[in-house]
């Protein structure tokens, strides 16, 4: 009972290939980025959208991305990916475009965080905005990783 040889071990461990890059199927369109994106709009909504011009775009991007990802997940679960040869292209393009939109939203959310530092409800809104900024950058990173992981398969 020792460790298996490197040649015998599967690239992703016992969970399959590509697990350590992203913990879900490479063809499934929704996973950890959906959860992080949901946290973004929950945290921004908890601030009562204190900076409407900045955080309005963040809310729009996170809600729209969540809904479209949910539709893609539903179409994946219904088996539409088996009927389309362009599923990987669609999935990669969607996640790449969404990564760019999320990155713009993350920058605006970071700006809202800086502005909320000196606001009247400073401690609470600053903490909520800081968490929302963290999750928006994390979501951008996850969308980028997923788009490239599909592209390189």
Secondary structure, 3 states (H helix, E strand, C coil): CCCCCCCCCCCCHHHCCCCCCCCCCCCCCCCHHHHHHHHHHHHHHHCCCCCHHHHHHHHHHHHHHHHHHHHHHHHHHCCHHHHCCCHHHHHHHHHHHHHHHHHHHHHHHHHHHHHHHHCCCHHHHHHHHHHHHHHHHHHHHHHHHHHHHHHCC
